[in-house]
Amino acid sequence: MRIAYVVESLELSGGVKVIVEHAEGLRARGHDVTLVTRDARHDWLPVGVPVLEVPAFDRTTLPEADVHVATWFPTVAPTVRARRAPKVFHFCQGYEAPHPHTLHRLDEIDEAYRQRVPKLLVSAHLEPILADRYPGTYHVLPQAIPAPDYAPPDPRRAAPRRPPAVGVVGPFEAPLKGIAVALRAVARLREGGREVRLHRASALPEGEAERTLLAADVYSHALASAAMPAWYHGLDLLLHPSFDAEGFPLPPLEAMAAGVPVVLTDIPSFAPLPHDSVSRVPAGDSSGMAREAARLLDEPGLWASRRAKGIEAAQGFSLDRVLDRLEEIFGQKTS
């Protein structure tokens, strides 16, 4: 099949990484795959498929293909209107309407979801949110990571280091990421007498508001994708404090594959993670996150158990499952 993924920008984000991995995986299976974007000037992630940079998405710029996959709300309506592929899909990694930074674009979001094209959802919890409002067939894709790329160099380590390093991934400026919640949890750990080091990774530089709340001991800005496994290997614990509107963020899976126990929020998108592979707390509960983190750091047996179960669970989120599903969906006859 000839497949084109239509991507607003290749800037650093987990969502872009997912799209690139899908595209590269389909190309490795023999399909003719292209990424079409308005902004290709980013080198944080090597891209193993042809990239076509265009000034806009329309009939004159989008390549003819068997399948077009629009990957963010601004790309959906233009891709549908271009009519350059008999099959068009909307790949949704999270419903954008609740996001504070897109509130001024609600009309565009509504127009995108009103398009009568099938939706590819990164998490099952999105279907009931969308299906009552918008047309289209809904397909849920399992999330995936290349787990072997994150394998820990010390798989038999049975306890956290002293002092332990606690990691938090994501931009402080994105409210739905809940980074402030995790920083408050780390502060509570320190108030309880635990010497912990805070390691931060973000696409954005450390801002004054974040430093005022809690400055990182190590702040990694815009790390290349290839550098992330080593970053995780330097951790003893990951805190991931997303709120309900998040899709299915990659950092918990990546940390689990790297042998790093995870404390995350009990939100719908994380339901597929085995209950005994992670620690869960209510969204926004910094005290609860600090308590679960303290348990893991103070109990080597529990820490080692979560580490082993996390590695095992992450291996089940394979890219092959996703590619099988995409080939099945893309190959279905249209009515």
Buried (B, 14 or more C-beta within 10 A) or exposed (E): BBBBBBBBBBBBBBBBBBBBBBBBBBBEBEBBBBBBBBEBEBEBBEBBBBBBEBEEBEEEBBBEBBBBBBBBBBBBBBBBBBEBBEBBBBBBBBBBBBBEEBEEBEEBBEBBBBBEBBBBBBBBBBBEBBBEEBEBBBBBBBBBBBBEEBBBEEEEBEBBEEEBBBBBBBBBBBBBBBBBBBBBBBBBBEEEEBEBBBBBBBBBEBEEEBEEBBEBBEBBEBBEBEEBBEBBBBBBBBBBBBBBBBBBBBBBBBBBBBBBBBBBBBBBBBEBBEEEBBBBBEBBBBEBBBBBBBBBBEBEEBBBBBBBBBBBBBBBBBBEBBBEBBBEBBEEEEE
